[in-house]
Amino acid sequence: MSLKTLAAEHLSAGAGGAVDRLNFNSLVGLKLVDWRKDFARIELPLRSEHLNGVGSVHGGVLMTLMDTVCGFSGVFAEDGEEQRGCATIAMNSKFLKPALEGTLIAEARVQGGGKSVFFTHVEVRDEAGDLVATGDGTFRYRRLS
């Protein structure tokens, strides 16, 4: 199985081809639905376990979604190119509207970078298209073993 296939199925581009079990992102329920150069889209069908004590999506769930989609946006490799992973250096977030139910859609785009670092912007929307959260991330590329 190729690393790209593993990444798409298990949302673990940094696993180096060693994923044979569920990981944190798959436990949360993240679904990679679009992945191409400088772009990624992940959807999250909300469950009761994603909610905080007041009934809206927990900020940690939103941060997991934003961090993951941003990382994926920067590490897409065309066939024949070396697949790289990444590590988060910094994330900034703004929570704009509570999400209560349905599916969240996160889209991230690479904003720039160089040989070792890339910068991203992410937007999270609910099913109605309302903006729930935005963020910006800084990531370091890393080789996969």
N, C-alpha and C positions, 0 to 999 in steps of 0.2 A: 504494500500500500504506500502511495507517495505521501510525502510530508504535507503537501497541499491538501490532499484528501483527509489526512488526519486532522489538520487544522480546521478544515471546514466542518468535519463531523464532531470533533471534540472541543472546538474553540480553544485550542492549546498550541498555538504556533511555536511556542518556546519549548515544547516537549521533546524536540529532537528525535521524533519518530518512536518514542517509547511509551506512548499512551495505549494502555490496554484496559483501562477502567475509567469510570466517570471522574470528572474533576470538578472544581468549584463552579466554574462557569456553566457547565452542563447541569450541575445540581440546581443552580439558580434558575435555569431554564432558557438561557440565551440561545437564539437561533440566528446563525449567520445566513442572510438571505441574498446578499449581493456583495461581491468582493472583486474589485478590479484596481488597476493602478491608481493610487492616491485617493481611494474611496472605499468605504465599507458601510453596509447597512445591517444592523442587527435588530431583531424584533424580540420582545419579551411579553408573552401572554401572562398577564398578572394573575397571581394566586393569593389566597388569604395570607400565606406565609410571607409575602412581600410587604405587607402593610405594617405600619407602626401602631402605637397605642391609640391614636385618634382616627385610624381608618384610612390613611393615605399611604402611598408608597414611601417606604423608609428611604432616607437620604443615602444610606449605604448601598442600597439596591441600585439607586440611580447612579451613584459613583462607579459601581462595578460595571454597569452597562456602558457608561461614558468612557471609562478607562479601557475597556475591552475593545469597543468599536474604534476608538482612536488608534490603539496599537495595531489593529488589523489594517486600518487605512494606510499605514506606512510600510507594511512589510509584504505586500503582494508581489509575487514573482511570476513573470511569464514562463512558459515552458522552456526549459533549458537554462534558465537563470538560477543562480544560487538562492535558495530560500533562506531568508534571515529572520531572526526573531527580534524582539525589542524589550527594553526595560523602561518603565516609567521613571522620569526624572522629576516632573512636577505636573500637577493638575490644578486648574482653577475651575470653580463651578459656580453657577447661579441657578438657584431653584426658584422658578417663576410662578408656577401654578401647581396645586396638588393634583396628583393622579390618583384616581380611586378604583378604577376597574378597566377592563378591556385589554388592549395590547398597546405597549409602548413601542415606538419606532425611533431608533437612534441612527443618525447618519453623520459620518465623520469624513472630513476632507483634509488632506495634507496641505498645509499653508506654505511650506518651504522647508529648508534644511540644507544639510550638506552630507559629507561622507559618513559622519558618525552620529549625527543628531537630526531629528525631524520634528516639525511643529504641526499641530493639528487644531481643528475647530470642530466641535460637535454640537448638534441640536437634537433634543429629544422631544418628540411630539406624541400626543395621544391619538386615538383613532379618529377623532374629529379634526385633527390637524392643528390643534392648539399647542403652542409652545409650552412645554413643561419645564425644561431645563436647558441650559447651554453650558459649554465649557471649552477650555483651551488646554492642550497638553503638550509637554515636551518629552521626547522619548529618545533613548540611545539605542542604536542598532546593536545587535549582538549576533555572533556566529552561533549556529546550531551544531551540536555534536552529532 
